[in-house]
Amino acid sequence: MQNTTNTLSGRDLERIINNKSASIELADILFLKFSSDTGTILNLGRRGSLFAPEAILAIIKNFACHNLLKWSDVELADREDENIDFPASQNKLAQKIQKILMAASRTQNFVYLGGGHDYIYPTVSALNHFTKKMVVINLDAHLDTRTDINPNSGTPFRQIAEQFEGELEIIQLGIHDFANSISTMSNLPNGKEVVATYEDVRFGTKDFTETDKFLKRVIPYHKDTMYVFSLDADVLESGIMEGVSAVNHRGLPYNFVEDVLLYSIDELKCQHFGIFEYNPVYDNLSQKGARTLASLIYQIMDDRSFT
């Protein structure tokens, strides 16, 4: 019988896990983890998204590595602090993210892993210190612009619009009218919001066959603008994404979501990518939701602009 020990060990050396950097300052790709579901619970959602960052990374680490890029990760969520004063914890987190972004001068791509979608607010708040012109591309079934007095995973984009300093545009793709109240759909206090519902996307792409034309029209590239990609996992169709707080029976197909991601990388030169609201507790035994999100992140890690 052939001895496969050496073959297997050699294969292990070719996995992404072996390219981890000991220092975040030396990482080409940095994962900022938010292992908490406090914001989701405050929004009356289901518990479990705190396990998402590790569940997704566990799959990514075992993918084959086709380049010499180094990656690292850092945990930033403080659930104890969130339970004491959630709004104050968001402001503290924004300061932490800002310091990391300043220190990671080598890093070319940043992946923000939630946790609840509330973490997009401190992320954008931190990025606001580096740019005064930003476009946020949000793929989501929900606008996440709730008018609640207390912040939660349903309020981040209204919070962003209230406090952003400079020119801000929020482009919402995949939204469902039935999933958003009238108050949620009310105008934001500042900035521009473009909403393309599921129906708008479907018909605008001719049943998801002409994505490039649609994206160039809805999200044109502008120089000196920072683009931020934000994905709420519940935007994906339920056939591939069961592990979320609110399963989407009429979600976007994977290929469209991947096309938006690749357009953000190739055309918009995006360097900041957020993945939120995946809930491993409600995924199935094959972990198909985590594998779906990991495959999207692999596109970022395999970015050919590095080479």
N, C-alpha and C positions, 0 to 999 in steps of 0.2 A: 504493500500500500504506500502511495506517495505521501511524504511528510509535508503537510500544508502549513506548519507552524511559521516558517520563514515567510511564506507567501502572505499569510494573514497579517503578520506583524508589519510587513512592508506596505500592505494596503492601508493599515491603520495610520502609518506615517503620512499618507497622502490625504488624510481627512482634514477638514477645516479646524478641528479641535487642536491640531498640532501647530497651528499658526497663531496661537494666542500670544499676545505681547504681555510681558510682565508689568508694563507701565502704560497707562492710558495716554500719556504724552507721546508715546512712540507708535500708537495705533493708527493705521490707515483708515480703519473703519471702527467706529465706537458705538457700542450699544449702551444707551442710558435706560436703565430698568426702573419701572415704577410698579413694584409688586404690592399693590394695595387695591382693594375694591371699596374703599370708604365712600368715594364720590358716587359710585353706582348704588350703594346701599342708601345713601341720602336721597337718591333719585328713585327709591323704591324698586330698584332692580334686583336681580338674583345675585347672590354671593358666589364668588369663585374666580373672578377675573384676576385676583391677586396671584394666582398660580400661572398666569399666562406667559410672562417673560421667560421663566425657566422651562416651561413646556415647549415653547417655540424654539428656544436656544438649544435644547437637548436634541432636537431634530437637525437643526442647522449644523451643529458641531460634527455630525456624522456624514455630512455631504462631502463629496470629493472636492478637493482643492485644486484649482487649475491655475493659480497664480501664487505669487510670493507675498501677497498683501497680509499685513498683520492686523489683528483685531483685538479688541479688549471690551470689557463690560464693567459697569459700575452701578450699584444699587443706590437709588436716591429717595425712595419712598420712606416716610417715617410715620407709620400708622398710629403710634402713640401720640405724636404731635398733632396729627390730623384729628384724632378723637378729642383732643383738648380744645383746639380752635382751628377749624378747617380753613376759613379764609386766610388767617395768619400763616398757616402752614403752606398755602399756595404761594404767598409772597416770599417766604423763606426759600421755597424750592426754586423759584425763579432766580434768586440770587445764587443758589448752588449751581444751577445749570449755566448761568452766565460765567461763573468762575471756571467751570470745566471747559466751556467753549473757548475761553481765552487761553487756557493752558494747553489745549489740544491743537497746537498750531500745525502739526503734521497731518492731522486727520482731515480726510477729504469728504467722507460721508458719515452722517450721524443718523442712527436709527433709534427712535424713541419707542420703547415697548411698554404699553400699559397692560393691565390695569384699566381703569375707567377712562372715558374720553375727557374727563375733567383735566387730565394732565396736558392736554394740548394748550390750555390757557397759560400755565407757568412757562411752558416751552416757548410759545410765541412771545410772551412778556420778556423772556431772556433774549430772544433773537432781536427784539425791537431795539436793543442797545447797539446792535451791529448794522441796522438798516432802518431807514425811514420810508422805505417803499417795499411793500410786501404783497404777494398774492398767495393766499392759502387755498389749496385745492382739497376739498373735503368730499370723500365718497362715503355716503351715509344714507340710511333710510330716514333719519331724523335730522332736522336742522340744528339741534342742540343750541337753540337760542331761546330757551324757556325764560319766562319773566319772573321766575321764583326769586323771592327775597334772599334766600340763602343759597350759595353756590353748590352745585353738584355736577354730576356727569352730563346733565341735560342743559347746562347754562354756559359752557365755555366760550362759544362764539359771540354771545351777547356781551360777556365780560371783556373779551378781546376788543370788540368794537367800541366799548365804552372807554377803554384805557389806552388804546394804541396811539402812539405819537407819530404822525406822518400819514402817508397815503396807504390805505388798506383796501384790498379787494378780497372777498371771500366767495369762492365759486363752489357751489353745492351741487353734487351730481348724484342721481339715484333716489332723490327724495320722494316720499309718498305722502299725498295729502291726508290719507286716513291715519297716518302716524304722527301728525302734527296739528296741534290746536290752533285756533285763530290767533290767540295772543302770541304763540310761538312764531307764527308767520308774520307778525307785525314788523314794521320797519326797524332797522337797527339805528342806534343813536348817531353813529359815525361810520364812515367808510361806505363801500359799495358792496352789495350782496347780489350775486347772480345765482338764480336757482334753476336747475334743469331737473325736472322730475323724472321718474323712471320712464314715463310715457314720452317726455321730451327727448330723452337719450335714445330710446328705442326707435322712434320715428326719425329722429335727426341723423341716426346712423344707418337707416334703412335696415332695421332688425340686426343691428350690431355688425354690419358688413362694411361700413364706410367710416370707421372710427377716426382715421387720420384727418379727414376733411372736417369732421365735426369738431375735433379737438383744436385744430388750427383756427377755427372760427370762434370757438367759445373761450379758448385759453391761448391767445397769441403771445408770442415771446416779446418781451421788452427788456432792453439792456438796462443794467443797473437796478434790476428788480430782484429781490430774493423770493424764490418760490419754495413753498412748504407743502409737502404731500402728506395728507392725513387720511387714514383709512379706518373707519369703524367697521369691524368685522361683520356686523349685521346687515351691511349693504349687499353682501353676497347671497346668492340664492340658497334656499334651505337644503337643496340636494347635496351641497358641498360644505355648508356651514351650519351645523346644528349647535355648535358650542358657543352660543351667545345668550344674552339675557332675553332678547326678543327675536325669535327666529323669523326670518323674512320669507314668507311664502311666495313673494313676487320680487325676488332680488335680482341684482345684476349678475350676468354670467361671468365666470372667471376670466375668460379671454378678454373681455372689455376692460376689466379692472387691470389686468396685466398690461394691456395697451396703454392705458392712462399712465401707469407707472413708467413704462419704457419711454413714453412721450416726455414725461417729466424729467427723466434722466438724460435722454438724447437731445431733445429740443429745448427744454427749459433750463438745462444745466442745474437741476435741483440737487441739493446736497443734504437736505433735511427731510427725513421720512418718519412718520408716526404710524404705528399699528396699535389699535386700541380695541377694547371691549371683547376680546376673545375670552371664552370661559371654558377651560378644560373639563370642569365638572360635568358639563352637559354635552361634551363631545362623545363620539362612540369609541369603541375599543380600538379601532384602526387609527385613531387620532387624525382623521382626515382634515379636520379644521386646522389643526396645528400644522399639518403637512402642507396644506394649501397656502397658509401665511408664510411658512418657511420657504416655500418655492418662490414667493414674491420677493422675499428678502434676499434670496440667492441671486436674483437678477441684479440687485444693488451691489452685492459683493463680487459679482462677476462683471462689473462695469468695465467695459473696454477702454473708457477714457483714462483709466489709471495707467495703461501701458503705452 
